[in-house]
Amino acid sequence: FLTQDNLTLWGKCKTYFSSFFKQLSLVSYILFYVGLILRFQDATTSASFDAARIVMGYAIEIWILRALSFIYVLSFLGPHLVAIGKMLKDLLFFMILIGLVMTAYGVASRSIAYQNLDDQNGQLNFTALDVFGKIIYPVYYLMYSDFNNETGYLDAYTGASWSIATHVLLAFHMLFINVLLFNLLIAMF
């Protein structure tokens, strides 16, 4: 750090943190010390202890991923890590695409089928917890063919127009997600 060619402190920091593993180290240090402070600041309450455990759990995960940098020097494992890195870049495009499709179905189906939330899920507030818990999270499990939560409510109202429309929407969503997007994922790799 001190022997680099840059003359300014900003230039040295920019050059030093241009490596992904050094950025990962910085994040893991920050998470570790935040978790340590949370752990010993107020260890009497359960919420503070849970927050410390969560932060420390993420810190140890990042530390273990940081240890992958030691494998780069091995001639028989290093190229595999490079291939994994390239595949993760390709996978990012797929994850954005599948996230958009899941969000589109989640918002559309909830606006059609759950217009009266009082009998099913309670009131939907526009908070991150409610949006993920009642719109995104149930739709995520449709990728694994878990239809019980989705079709259970719709099958109770078989003659309703909104139930039929949501069933049709579900069929097109499953066709698009499970057939087209997963075939795209296989074709990418």
Secondary structure as UniProt FT lines:
FT   TURN            2..3
FT   HELIX           9..16
FT   TURN            17..18
FT   HELIX           20..41
FT   TURN            43..44
FT   HELIX           46..66
FT   HELIX           67..70
FT   TURN            71..73
FT   TURN            75..77
FT   HELIX           78..113
FT   HELIX           117..119
FT   TURN            120..121
FT   HELIX           128..131
FT   HELIX           132..136
FT   HELIX           137..140
FT   HELIX           141..144
FT   HELIX           148..155
FT   TURN            156..159
FT   HELIX           161..174
FT   HELIX           175..181
FT   HELIX           182..188
//
